[in-house]
Amino acid sequence: MSRSIVQRSFWCLAVLTATVAAFAAPAIAQAQQPSVLSSALIDKVNATVAKDSAHLIAVFKDLHQHPEIAFTEVRTAGVLAKELKALGFAVTEGIGKTGVVGVLRNGRGPTVWFRADMDANAVKETTGLPYAATRRQRLADGSEIDVMHACGHDAHVTWLIGLARAMVALKSEWSGTLVAYGQPAEEVGMGAQAMVEDGLWKRGFPAPDMAFGLHAVPGPVGVVSSSSGVRMAGTDQLDITFRGVGGHGSSPETTIDPVVMAAQAVLAYQTIVSRNVDPQAAAVLTVGAISAGRDNNVIPESATLRLNLRWFTPLVRDLMLRRIDEISRGVALAAGVPPDRLPTRTMKGNAGPLVNDAQLVQRVNPSLEALLGKRRVVSNFPSVMGSEDFQELFADMKVPYNFVLVGVAPPELYAKAQAAGQPVPYANHNADFFVDLEAIPIGARVNVVLALSVMGKSP
């Protein structure tokens, strides 16, 4: 796979070409690395997953038709819990509202955690698939929104179920403790922390020796990235609320218009990255939503901006937050807002950079290459400005982990776009995003090979 192809194959975001020394990958204290999985065992994995493919595809289609946004993944969690219970996992539900943890013990050996995030996006699907999501989701306030799995989390849950089913069928080939868990609310960056705050590590679950996660990306089916070092940026979700004085639209001189303040702030925030952040440092500041008022002729009392930040170093993060506060305060004071009504900043989801452990990547990649072919395992994928909260579950535990990207785009469509010099089609969070059904058994096989690479019995 060429570098130009790799650079386009993750959320169509610009990539970094330099690593960040401040986030060096933690050392992994494991037993001597085993050799690559044997061809006989690879054949067993392929055969085992092949037998399950029809079931897994049916599960995937069902999940795709029933998306649920952050912290409302009740049905999705129920599907995962039911599958794990039927396989003999000890299952705990309702962690961090909708999180699911299943534990399968199979003798002495390492404890390995595998994650699938479960939430969907507030996007109206336009794929035209026969199993497309068409139902709207009703929120707690009575309003309704369009929802779809525009980031592949339905595939992630299916791949986790595929892992669980195959590992039960192959119990004689491995030993240790497998933990399969479904995490809520990854899209808002709050799900992992919610599980921790709900006492995840006080419930007696076995502590992880290592952890894995998979994520769907619009690269070609059959290609994965298992790369070490800094993989993804840190992120913050925050709201800025401007409070003014409302009034009649015909008499703006009697008001302090929060809509105007918010509009000025949106433009001023854009100078933070272009004029305050070192040009050689990576940073993104996006205003994703503006909420203010309802009527044409009423100047509202307040306006709220919903921001998203991306960064690789704490210094850049702190700089962006400080300048946001300074700009917000300055705009409000210039508009005549009194000191007791200055803008407020509400911090919501947060996650640090994702850093794959180098030794764990080196340990599993030979087996991935045996499964997929050497040219289909990318080990030098550039860092991206996309973010994850997968690592936040283990933030204080120094657990080595590997977050693997799995291509889900039809190879012919991908190749056609590349030949035409066009962006990758159907990128994540796009209304046309879809997972090729051929990727469902492949993702399950990747999960199983990762597990057996660290839990398999020595020949």
TAWOTA-V48715 format. One record per run of one state. SS is the DSSP state (~ for helix, > for strand, _ for the rest). FROM is the first residue (numbers start at 1). TO is the last residue. If there is no record, write none. Layout:
# TAWOTA-V48715
{{SS FROM TO} {SS FROM TO}}
This chain:
# TAWOTA-V48715
{{_ 1 2} {~ 3 8} {_ 9 14} {> 15 16} {_ 17 20} {~ 21 23} {_ 24 38} {~ 39 65} {_ 66 73} {~ 74 86} {_ 87 89} {> 90 95} {_ 96 98} {> 99 106} {_ 107 110} {> 111 117} {_ 118 120} {> 121 121} {_ 122 135} {> 136 138} {_ 139 143} {> 144 146} {_ 147 147} {> 148 148} {_ 149 152} {~ 153 169} {_ 170 170} {~ 171 173} {> 174 174} {_ 175 175} {> 176 183} {_ 184 190} {~ 191 197} {_ 198 199} {~ 200 202} {_ 203 209} {> 210 220} {_ 221 223} {> 224 225} {_ 226 228} {> 229 243} {_ 244 244} {> 245 245} {_ 246 246} {> 247 248} {_ 249 251} {~ 252 254} {_ 255 255} {> 256 256} {_ 257 257} {~ 258 276} {_ 277 282} {> 283 292} {_ 293 297} {> 298 299} {_ 300 301} {> 302 311} {_ 312 313} {~ 314 334} {_ 335 338} {~ 339 341} {_ 342 343} {> 344 351} {_ 352 353} {> 354 356} {_ 357 357} {~ 358 372} {_ 373 373} {~ 374 376} {> 377 378} {_ 379 382} {> 383 387} {_ 388 389} {~ 390 394} {_ 395 399} {> 400 409} {_ 410 410} {~ 411 419} {_ 420 437} {~ 438 455} {> 456 456} {_ 457 459}}
